[in-house]
Amino acid sequence: MRHRSLLILTAVLTTGALTLTACGSRDDSNGDSGDGGNQTVVIGLDAPLTGDLSALGLGIRNSVDLAVKQANAKKYVDGVTFKIEALDDQAQPSSGQQNATKLAANKEVLGVVGPLNSNVGESMQKVLADENLVQVSPANTSPSLTQGQDWNGGTKARPFASYFRTSTTDAVQGPFAAQYLFNDAKKKKVFVIDDKKTYGAGLAGTFKAEFEKLGGTIAGTEHIDPETKDFSSVATKVKSSGADVVYYGGEYPAAGPLSKQIKKAGAKIPLVGGDGIFSGEYIKLSGAEGEGDLATSVGAPIDTLPSAKEFVANYEKGDYKEPFEAYGGYSYDAAWSIIEAVKAVVEANDGKLPSDARVKVAEAVGKVDFEGVTGKVSFDEFGDTTNKQLTVYEYKDGDWAAVKSGTLTS
């Protein structure tokens, strides 16, 4: 990994360094996303670039790369050239922590974008916070990351002032799904399944609580090992329960086969999940049996937002091999929140990065307020996005189609 005389802004991805070329492919050298300026700031990235969740991770990486290229093309920060360095965490907390340690040890690093998974985010937070490195995740949704372990017990306390996210939390997403299923889809009896991970179990828990509060019945609950891919026993239990819908807290590598096996067991009912299943990969894995399944995801559909049209057009022009997927817009906005912070810090210091740049950039991220790809980008006192918009999608005619966008009803 070459550093030269660079100041690096990390974007969290995981094991093993890699950098980007103009088309988003890997290269062994630092990704040069523009020229001009005499100070270099590298935005680091941590996400799963290989493995089952790489479709989402590569979309995150490419979108951050695009943000860097756009900032350089516009010469957005006078005297500063941005670059990106990506690390692959393979969706593993241990790898994420190793990546965070590696980035934090380099005093030229100024900030981090990532990761995808909430449990990976947990493993990285303290490492980065101890070095005053700002972290902006485009995809972490576990409420405890910003509001503390007792967030649902009436005591909210922000664990790390350096951690932010551009996606809304499962404290909103789970109940939003419950309200849609009970009030709109008229589902009254749900079987709840989760993968026992931080994201999946937390999402299923908030969904279950709201569904019961609304008057719905829990037909059964189960935990699965997402690595097995044999869910026949759970599928049989779902069939016997008489449930009219399944809610799954987890991600698409297990959700797709689970949906297929539930249908083949004779339960012709939809499987519903969160943003972790909202991917084209879910459609491939669930096959024809998955038609009619539902997913919620953060924000409004990207293609309906006027603010996103330029992003979509530029992404297509960028000739990236992989789609931007569910978190592309949020990754682009996460990178821009760091770029905006660097701009504010440089302009406040006579056009130069100060000696305490990490501290200053972290403080400046908390104050950003701009119109991004996903809408207004700003953060509340916990570091959570102020944008609470969510959308329900249905797997229909071989693709995801938006069904309803809105916010949680209190």
C-alpha positions in Angstrom: 0.0 0.0 0.0 1.6 3.2 -1.1 1.2 6.3 1.0 3.6 8.8 -0.3 2.7 12.1 1.5 -1.0 11.4 1.7 -3.7 12.2 4.2 -6.2 9.3 4.0 -9.9 9.4 4.5 -11.0 5.8 5.1 -14.1 4.2 3.7 -14.6 0.9 5.5 -14.4 -2.3 3.4 -12.4 -5.3 5.0 -9.5 -7.7 4.7 -6.8 -6.8 2.3 -6.2 -3.5 0.7 -7.3 -2.8 -2.9 -7.8 0.4 -4.8 -9.9 1.4 -7.7 -9.4 2.3 -11.4 -11.8 4.5 -13.3 -14.1 1.6 -14.2 -14.3 0.3 -10.6 -12.1 -2.7 -11.1 -9.4 -3.7 -8.7 -5.8 -2.6 -9.0 -2.7 -2.9 -6.8 -1.9 0.8 -6.9 -3.7 3.7 -5.3 -6.8 4.7 -7.2 -6.1 8.0 -8.9 -9.5 9.6 -9.2 -8.4 12.9 -10.5 -5.5 15.4 -10.4 -4.8 18.9 -9.4 -4.3 20.4 -6.0 -1.2 20.0 -3.8 -2.8 18.2 -0.8 -4.1 14.6 -1.1 -6.9 13.2 1.0 -7.7 9.5 0.6 -11.1 8.3 1.5 -10.9 4.8 2.8 -13.7 2.2 2.3 -14.6 -0.9 4.2 -17.2 -3.3 2.8 -17.6 -6.9 1.6 -15.9 -6.9 -1.8 -15.8 -10.7 -2.0 -18.1 -13.4 -0.7 -21.9 -13.8 -0.5 -22.7 -10.1 0.1 -20.2 -8.7 -2.4 -23.0 -7.5 -4.7 -23.9 -4.9 -2.1 -20.3 -4.2 -1.1 -19.2 -3.5 -4.7 -22.1 -1.2 -5.2 -20.9 0.7 -2.1 -17.3 0.8 -3.4 -18.2 2.0 -6.8 -20.5 4.8 -5.5 -17.8 6.2 -3.2 -15.3 6.0 -6.1 -17.8 8.1 -8.2 -18.1 10.7 -5.4 -14.3 11.1 -5.3 -14.1 11.4 -9.1 -16.9 14.0 -9.1 -15.3 16.0 -6.3 -12.0 16.1 -8.2 -13.6 16.9 -11.6 -15.3 19.9 -10.0 -12.1 20.9 -8.0 -14.6 21.0 -5.1 -12.0 21.6 -2.4 -9.4 24.1 -3.5 -5.9 22.7 -3.3 -7.1 19.2 -2.4 -7.2 16.0 -4.5 -9.2 13.1 -3.2 -8.3 9.4 -3.6 -9.9 6.2 -2.4 -8.5 3.1 -0.8 -10.8 0.1 -0.4 -10.5 -2.8 2.1 -12.5 -6.0 1.9 -14.1 -7.3 5.2 -16.0 -10.2 3.6 -18.8 -9.3 6.0 -16.7 -10.6 9.0 -16.4 -8.5 12.2 -12.8 -9.7 12.8 -11.8 -8.5 9.4 -13.5 -5.2 9.8 -11.7 -4.6 13.1 -8.4 -5.5 11.5 -9.1 -3.0 8.7 -10.0 -0.3 11.2 -6.8 -0.9 13.1 -4.8 -0.7 9.9 -6.4 2.5 8.8 -6.2 4.1 12.3 -2.5 3.3 12.5 -1.8 5.5 9.5 -1.8 9.1 10.8 -2.5 10.3 7.2 -6.1 8.8 7.4 -8.8 11.4 8.1 -12.1 9.5 7.8 -14.0 6.3 7.0 -17.0 5.2 4.8 -18.6 1.9 5.7 -19.2 -0.8 6.6 -22.2 -2.7 5.2 -23.0 -5.0 8.2 -24.0 -3.7 11.6 -21.9 -6.4 13.4 -18.9 -5.3 11.4 -19.7 -1.7 12.3 -19.7 -2.7 16.0 -16.2 -4.1 15.7 -14.8 -1.0 14.1 -16.4 1.8 16.1 -14.0 2.0 19.1 -10.9 1.4 17.1 -11.7 4.4 14.8 -13.1 6.6 17.6 -9.9 6.2 19.7 -8.0 7.8 16.9 -10.7 10.5 16.2 -11.4 9.0 12.8 -14.9 9.9 11.5 -16.9 6.9 10.3 -20.0 7.3 8.1 -21.9 4.1 7.3 -24.3 4.0 4.3 -25.9 0.8 5.5 -25.6 0.0 9.2 -29.2 -0.1 10.7 -28.8 -1.5 14.2 -30.1 1.3 16.6 -27.5 0.4 19.3 -24.6 1.7 17.1 -25.8 5.3 17.7 -28.2 5.1 20.7 -26.5 2.6 22.9 -27.4 -0.9 24.1 -30.4 0.3 26.1 -31.9 2.3 23.3 -35.2 0.4 23.6 -35.3 0.6 27.3 -35.8 4.3 27.6 -32.1 5.4 27.9 -30.5 6.6 24.7 -26.8 7.4 24.9 -24.5 7.9 22.0 -21.5 5.5 22.3 -19.1 7.2 19.8 -19.3 10.8 18.7 -17.2 9.9 15.6 -19.8 7.5 14.1 -22.6 8.6 11.7 -24.8 6.9 9.2 -26.8 8.0 6.1 -29.4 5.1 6.4 -32.2 5.1 8.9 -32.3 2.5 11.7 -34.2 -0.7 12.3 -36.1 1.1 15.1 -37.9 2.6 12.2 -37.6 0.0 9.5 -39.0 -3.0 11.4 -42.2 -1.2 12.7 -42.7 0.4 9.2 -42.8 -3.1 7.7 -45.2 -4.3 10.4 -47.6 -1.4 9.8 -47.6 -2.0 6.1 -48.3 -5.7 6.5 -51.0 -5.3 9.1 -52.7 -2.1 7.8 -52.2 -2.3 4.1 -51.6 -5.9 3.1 -54.1 -7.1 5.8 -51.8 -9.8 7.1 -52.8 -10.9 10.6 -50.7 -14.0 11.4 -46.9 -13.9 10.9 -44.1 -16.4 11.4 -40.9 -14.6 12.4 -37.5 -15.9 11.6 -34.0 -14.4 12.0 -30.3 -15.3 11.5 -29.2 -14.5 15.1 -26.9 -11.7 13.8 -26.9 -8.1 15.1 -28.8 -6.8 12.1 -31.2 -9.7 11.6 -32.2 -10.4 15.2 -32.6 -6.7 15.9 -34.7 -6.1 12.8 -37.0 -9.1 13.6 -37.3 -7.9 17.1 -38.6 -4.4 16.3 -40.9 -5.9 13.6 -42.4 -8.4 16.0 -43.0 -5.9 18.8 -44.9 -3.5 16.4 -46.9 -6.3 14.8 -48.1 -7.5 18.2 -48.8 -3.9 19.3 -51.1 -3.5 16.2 -53.0 -6.6 17.2 -51.3 -9.2 14.9 -50.7 -12.8 15.9 -47.2 -14.4 16.1 -47.7 -17.9 14.6 -44.2 -18.9 15.5 -40.6 -17.9 15.8 -37.4 -19.6 14.7 -33.6 -18.8 14.4 -31.6 -20.2 11.6 -27.9 -20.7 10.7 -27.6 -18.8 7.4 -24.6 -20.8 6.4 -26.5 -24.1 6.1 -28.9 -23.3 3.3 -31.0 -26.3 4.3 -34.2 -24.8 5.9 -36.6 -27.7 5.3 -37.4 -28.2 9.0 -38.2 -24.5 9.4 -40.2 -24.5 6.2 -42.3 -27.4 7.5 -43.0 -25.5 10.8 -44.1 -22.4 8.8 -46.5 -24.6 6.7 -48.0 -26.1 9.9 -48.4 -22.8 11.7 -51.1 -21.4 9.5 -49.3 -18.1 9.1 -50.3 -15.8 6.2 -46.9 -14.2 6.0 -43.2 -14.8 7.0 -41.0 -12.1 8.3 -37.2 -12.7 8.0 -34.5 -10.7 9.7 -31.4 -11.4 7.8 -29.7 -11.0 4.4 -30.4 -12.3 0.9 -27.9 -15.3 0.7 -30.1 -17.2 3.2 -33.4 -15.4 2.5 -33.6 -16.5 -1.1 -33.3 -20.2 -0.5 -35.5 -19.9 2.6 -38.3 -18.4 0.6 -38.0 -21.1 -2.1 -38.1 -23.9 0.4 -41.1 -22.4 2.3 -43.1 -22.4 -1.0 -42.0 -25.9 -1.9 -43.1 -27.1 1.5 -46.6 -25.9 0.6 -46.9 -22.6 2.3 -47.8 -20.2 -0.6 -47.3 -17.1 1.4 -44.9 -14.1 0.9 -41.6 -13.8 2.7 -40.9 -10.2 3.8 -37.5 -8.8 4.9 -35.6 -5.6 5.3 -33.0 -3.9 3.2 -30.7 -6.9 3.7 -32.7 -8.8 1.1 -33.4 -5.9 -1.3 -31.0 -6.9 -4.0 -31.1 -8.4 -7.5 -29.3 -11.4 -6.0 -32.4 -12.2 -3.9 -34.4 -12.5 -7.1 -31.8 -14.9 -8.5 -31.7 -17.0 -5.3 -35.4 -17.2 -4.6 -36.3 -17.9 -8.3 -39.9 -18.0 -9.5 -41.0 -19.1 -6.1 -40.0 -15.7 -4.7 -42.5 -13.7 -6.8 -44.8 -11.7 -4.5 -42.2 -11.5 -1.7 -41.6 -8.1 -0.2 -38.7 -6.0 1.1 -38.4 -2.7 2.8 -35.4 -0.5 2.2 -34.2 2.9 3.4 -35.2 6.0 1.5 -37.4 6.6 -1.5 -36.7 4.7 -4.8 -33.5 6.3 -6.2 -35.0 6.6 -9.7 -37.9 8.7 -8.5 -35.8 11.4 -6.8 -34.8 14.4 -8.9 -31.7 14.7 -6.8 -30.6 11.3 -7.9 -30.9 11.7 -11.7 -27.3 13.0 -12.1 -25.9 10.3 -9.9 -27.6 7.5 -11.9 -26.5 9.1 -15.2 -22.9 9.6 -14.0 -22.8 6.0 -12.6 -23.8 4.7 -16.0 -21.2 6.8 -17.7 -18.6 5.6 -15.3 -18.8 2.1 -16.9 -18.9 0.3 -13.6 -19.2 -3.4 -14.0 -21.6 -3.9 -11.0 -24.9 -2.1 -10.3 -25.0 0.5 -7.4 -27.5 -1.7 -5.6 -29.5 -0.8 -2.6 -26.9 1.4 -0.9 -25.3 3.2 -3.8 -27.0 6.6 -3.2 -26.3 6.4 0.5 -22.7 5.5 -0.1 -22.3 8.5 -2.5 -23.9 10.8 0.1 -21.7 9.3 2.9 -18.6 10.1 0.9 -19.9 13.6 0.1 -20.5 14.2 3.8 -16.8 13.7 4.4 -15.8 15.7 1.3 -18.0 18.6 2.6 -16.4 18.3 6.0 -12.9 18.5 4.5 -13.9 21.5 2.5 -15.2 23.3 5.7 -12.1 22.4 7.6 -9.7 23.5 4.9 -11.5 26.8 4.3 -11.5 27.6 8.0 -7.7 27.1 8.1 -6.5 29.3 5.3 -6.7 26.6 2.6 -4.7 24.0 4.4 -5.4 20.9 6.5 -4.8 21.6 10.2 -2.6 19.5 12.4 -5.7 18.2 14.2 -7.5 17.5 11.0 -9.1 14.2 12.2 -10.8 15.9 15.1 -11.9 18.9 13.0 -13.3 16.7 10.2 -15.2 14.5 12.6 -16.8 17.7 14.1 -17.6 19.1 10.7 -19.4 15.9 9.5 -21.8 16.4 12.4 -22.7 19.9 11.0 -23.1 19.0 7.3 -26.4 20.0 5.7 -26.8 19.6 1.9 -29.1 18.1 -0.7 -27.7 14.7 -1.7 -28.6 11.9 -4.0 -31.0 10.5 -1.3 -32.5 13.8 -0.3 -31.4 16.1 2.6 -28.2 14.9 4.2 -27.8 15.9 7.8 -27.4 14.2 11.2 -29.2 14.4 14.5 -27.6 14.4 18.0 -27.0 10.7 17.9 -25.3 10.7 14.5 -28.4 9.2 12.8 -29.6 10.6 9.5 -32.5 13.0 9.7 -34.0 11.4 6.6 -36.5 8.7 7.9 -38.0 7.8 4.5 -38.6 4.1 3.8 -40.1 2.1 0.8 -41.8 -1.2 0.5 -40.9 -3.2 -2.7 -42.5 -6.3 -4.2 -40.7 -8.9 -6.3 -42.8 -8.7 -9.4 -42.2 -9.7 -13.0 -38.6 -10.6 -12.3 -37.6 -7.3 -10.6 -38.3 -5.2 -7.5 -41.2 -2.7 -7.9 -41.9 0.0 -5.4 -45.3 -0.4 -3.7 -45.3 2.3 -1.0 -43.0 5.0 0.3 -43.5 6.9 3.5 -42.4 7.3 7.1 -43.3 5.4 10.3 -46.6 6.3 11.9 -46.3 6.9 15.6 
